[in-house]
């Protein structure tokens, strides 16, 4: 599992290096491939397509790797690297693991619903109080 973490950082470094090389080739007219080579249009296009493919792969595949999991049953939080089972099963209790970001979203939605309910009750009480004062 730690492999994906290393892939993430190596992809970032590769994308950065290719971006710098692409900028250098566009502005200086040369790029480095077994020595300095003059740029032709095909090489810039090839370098650009390789860069674009790596960027798309990085943002589609690598960004989807969650950092933490939380067990729905026992509520224990695990690092992605620590979870050996790819089926998202808790090693402690056998419950289903959930991405921690999803858990935080669900908790925030629950809090928002509760705040809306409390706000509604508060408004009703204020209205009743105003009516009783008149």
NORWORA-V137085 format. One record per helix or strand of 2 or more residues. SS is the DSSP state (hx for helix, st for strand). FROM is the first residue (numbers start at 1). TO is the last residue. Records with the same first field share a line. If there is no record, write none. Layout:
BEGIN
SS=FROM-TO / FROM-TO
END
This chain:
BEGIN
hx=2-28 / 41-60 / 62-64 / 100-133
st=30-32 / 36-38 / 68-71 / 77-79 / 96-99
END
